[in-house]
Amino acid sequence: MFKTISVIGSGVMGSGIAQSFAVGGYSVIVNDIKQEFLDKAKKNIHENLNLLVGSGDLTEADRNAALGRIRFTTDLKEAAGEADLIIEAIPEVIDLKWNLYDDLATYKKPDAVVSSNTSTFPITKLTARESFDGKFIITHFFNPANLVPLVEIVKKKDTDLNLVQSVKNLLLSIGKTPVVLKKEINGFIANRLQTALMREAFSLVGQGVADADDVDKAITAGPGFRWAFVGPTRIADFGGLDTWKRVFDNIAPDLDKSEGAPELINKLVSTHKLGTKTGEGLYKYSGDDVRAQLKKRDNYFLELGRIKKVNE
Ligand SMILES: NC(=O)c1ccc[n+]([C@@H]2O[C@H](COP(=O)([O-])OP(=O)(O)OC[C@H]3O[C@@H](n4cnc5c(N)ncnc54)[C@H](O)[C@@H]3O)[C@@H](O)[C@H]2O)c1
């Protein structure tokens, strides 16, 4: 059903999504508003594919074939007109998305499916102006999309279940792990879970209970070590639900319940400590530091991906 995939928006997410489909054997068209953005995306994809060659996950011939399957264009009509699936990955600004959807409705093939990589907009809001006759779905990839397997699928109440299944099959065919939400909810699944945990992490650092580094270690060496293979609900079953009842009853009353961003984040943002992009957040960074840390992160993700592929 899906042969050509167009990705609209070639930024952080779009370039990773395009790479995943190209490596998976699909023809990919990448569109952005300026050639310089496409050039940057092309460079990023090339570097990320080289990482796979370096780790032995891809041969040089496969890398070249994947690159050969991606076409870059600033012409939306061309990108939309040839695709069986159009994945929108432009900034999280509703008017930008709606304006793009108006154009896509004009240019796309009648049977083509449109999906959005939105992280926050409900599907009902996205389709409030252009419904695409039900051929619209949310496919929420995780950053870095070329390495993280999860893709959350959000459908509307009346979305054809065959369409959901065919998008799911497509994602499985490129080695992704799709999950389908049974109903719409703000933040979907993974970001709700992540935000709940991060609220408490920032609260612990803010209260002076532990340094950021030790809070991070408490996750990466503890619960996070298990979570790559055993999720939280199964862990509760393994531990015993009577035990977990006591854990909740004893700890839940003390957990942070702030409704907006944690105080510590507000304080850092107000002093322009935004993380790697300004050289300081909870940690301090130099330019080289960041590049080295990202490379190390990507190598760990590759290794973990390999272990998961073998064991699942
Ligand atoms: N960054 C993340 O971690 C992340 C994770 C999951 C989902 N998302 C979601 O993915 C989407 C894209 O986020 P991003 O981080 O890749 O943004 P980004 O700013 O890195 O990239 C967006 C790209 O879209 C291009 N663009 C803007 N308007 C366009 C148009 N009309 N036509 C074609 N291209 C256009 C921009 O030039 C830019 O290159 C957003 O909806 C975001 O919420 C982001």
The ligand as an ORCA input file, in Angstrom:
! r2SCAN-3c Opt
* xyz 0 1
  N      12.032     17.736     18.765
  C      11.467     16.724     19.429
  O      12.050     16.156     20.365
  C      10.105     16.214     19.007
  C       9.725     14.923     19.409
  C       8.497     14.416     18.973
  C       7.647     15.201     18.204
  N       8.037     16.469     17.853
  C       7.118     17.235     16.978
  O       7.593     17.127     15.641
  C       7.289     18.324     14.905
  C       8.558     18.922     14.340
  O       9.436     19.216     15.420
  P      11.019     19.416     15.178
  O      11.626     19.364     16.540
  O      11.506     18.493     14.127
  O      11.035     20.912     14.641
  P      12.225     21.662     13.854
  O      12.028     23.109     14.140
  O      13.543     21.031     14.156
  O      11.895     21.366     12.309
  C      10.764     21.857     11.660
  C      11.108     22.044     10.185
  O       9.906     22.351      9.494
  C      10.210     23.330      8.507
  N       8.973     24.005      8.108
  C       8.301     24.994      8.723
  N       7.186     25.289      8.041
  C       7.156     24.469      6.962
  C       6.245     24.313      5.873
  N       5.138     25.030      5.777
  N       6.529     23.389      4.930
  C       7.663     22.624      5.005
  N       8.544     22.737      6.028
  C       8.293     23.643      6.985
  C      11.219     24.236      9.191
  O      11.932     25.013      8.252
  C      12.074     23.213      9.931
  O      13.153     22.766      9.143
  C       6.539     19.210     15.883
  O       5.164     19.005     15.747
  C       7.023     18.713     17.236
  O       6.101     18.992     18.284
  C       9.250     16.988     18.211
*
